[in-house]
């Protein structure tokens, strides 16, 4: 799913990207909130993170051989 989401030219990329955002939005939001941010700030920061992830095409460098996607997101 991660590889597919990183392929912008693929017709299935949008669906894979929506699935990834749906799966990982709350865990990232909870992580940001545990760092001491208010609920509103955590929502904004999580959204900004996903926008940055997409704008920089970061998903294209995700590699299954290097570890889990959750670890990749935390490192990002």
N, C-alpha and C positions, 0 to 999 in steps of 0.2 A: 504494500500500500504506500509506503514511504517513497519507494523508487518511482512508482506510478505518479504520485503527487508532484514529484520533482520534474516530471516531463511536461512542460507547458504545452507542447504541441500535440499531446495525446488527448483524444476525446474523453478518455476515462480519468484524466488528471484532475478535472474539476470535482468529480465525485469523490475521488480518493482524498483530495485536499479537504473537502467538506467533512469527510469521515474523520480524518486526522484531527482537524480543529475541534470537532465534536467530542472526540475521545480525550484529547489532551487539554482542552480549555480549562476545565475545572481543576485538574491536578496542578496546572501552572498557576492558576488563580489562587488556590489554597497555599501553594508554596510562597507566592509573593505576599500574601496576607500574613503568613507565619513569620515573615521577615520584619513585621511591625507596621505594615501599611494598612490604612483604613480600607474598608470594603470598597468604597468608591475609587480610591486610588489604585487598589489592587486590580479592579476591573479595567481601569484605564491602562495601567501598565501591562496587563496581560494582552489587551487588544493591541497596544503599541508593539509588543513583542512579536505577535503574529504578523502584523503589518511589516515589520522589519525583516522577519524571516522570509516573507514572500517577496518583498522589494529587492532584497539582496540575493535572491535565488539560493538561499542557504540549503534548502532541501536537496539540491543537486549534489552537494558534497557529503550527504549522509551515506554511510557505508555500513552495511550489515556486518561485514567482517570486523569492523572496529568496535562493535558493541551495540547495546540496546538503544532504541530511539529515545527513550526517556532519559538516558544518560547523555545523549547527544543534545537534547533540549536543555538540560540543566547546565551543560557546559557552554551552550550558546548564550 
